[in-house]
Amino acid sequence: MNTLPGAQSSLPALSNLEMDKARLAFDRFDEDASGSIDMWELRKALQSMGQSPSQDELLELISHVDKSM
C-alpha cells in the first residue's frame, strides 16, 4: 500500500482518477478560484449536502485542517 510522504501510514495514496475527482469537487466549491475554500464556500458546500452548520461549527471544522488558525 502506497502512502503520501508525511501522511499517516494508514492513509493510502489516491489514484490519479481519485485525485482528478477530488480536484473537480474542490474547484466546484472554490467559487472565487482562490485555491482555498473559505468559510462561506464551505458553508455553501455543506448546505448543498443538506447540512446547516453554525459559524462555530464551521470555524471548528476549518481549525482541524488549517494550521494557520
C-alpha positions as semicolon CSV with decimal commas, in nm:
position;residue;x (nm);y (nm);z (nm)
1;M;0,000;0,000;0,000
2;N;0,146;0,337;-0,105
3;T;0,119;0,633;0,128
4;L;0,178;1,001;0,081
5;P;0,505;1,142;0,219
6;G;0,445;1,264;0,573
7;A;0,099;1,106;0,587
8;Q;-0,008;0,856;0,848
9;S;0,077;0,505;0,734
10;S;-0,290;0,406;0,748
11;L;-0,384;0,652;0,473
12;P;-0,342;0,507;0,122
13;A;-0,232;0,733;-0,162
14;L;-0,508;0,838;-0,400
15;S;-0,509;0,711;-0,756
16;N;-0,486;0,961;-1,043
17;L;-0,860;0,917;-1,105
18;E;-0,939;0,986;-0,739
19;M;-0,715;1,295;-0,745
20;D;-0,892;1,423;-1,057
21;K;-1,232;1,372;-0,893
22;A;-1,114;1,548;-0,575
23;R;-0,985;1,844;-0,781
24;L;-1,317;1,871;-0,965
25;A;-1,509;1,867;-0,638
26;F;-1,273;2,123;-0,484
27;D;-1,299;2,352;-0,787
28;R;-1,678;2,332;-0,773
29;F;-1,680;2,482;-0,423
30;D;-1,384;2,721;-0,468
31;E;-1,614;2,974;-0,634
32;D;-1,362;3,259;-0,646
33;A;-1,082;3,031;-0,775
34;S;-0,859;3,144;-0,488
35;G;-0,710;2,799;-0,437
36;S;-0,873;2,765;-0,097
37;I;-1,224;2,720;0,035
38;D;-1,323;2,994;0,277
39;M;-1,583;2,966;0,549
40;W;-1,866;3,089;0,325
41;E;-1,777;2,849;0,044
42;L;-1,756;2,566;0,299
43;R;-2,098;2,662;0,436
44;K;-2,247;2,657;0,087
45;A;-2,084;2,318;0,013
46;L;-2,223;2,168;0,334
47;Q;-2,565;2,320;0,271
48;S;-2,567;2,155;-0,072
49;M;-2,536;1,825;0,118
50;G;-2,830;1,905;0,346
51;Q;-2,628;2,036;0,642
52;S;-2,683;2,366;0,824
53;P;-2,361;2,432;1,015
54;S;-2,337;2,720;1,259
55;Q;-2,049;2,966;1,235
56;D;-1,888;2,799;1,537
57;E;-1,912;2,457;1,371
58;L;-1,756;2,595;1,053
59;L;-1,471;2,751;1,248
60;E;-1,412;2,422;1,428
61;L;-1,405;2,227;1,101
62;I;-1,163;2,475;0,948
63;S;-0,938;2,474;1,255
64;H;-0,890;2,097;1,216
65;V;-0,733;2,136;0,870
66;D;-0,598;2,492;0,862
67;K;-0,297;2,500;1,093
68;S;-0,261;2,878;1,048
69;M;-0,575;2,937;1,259
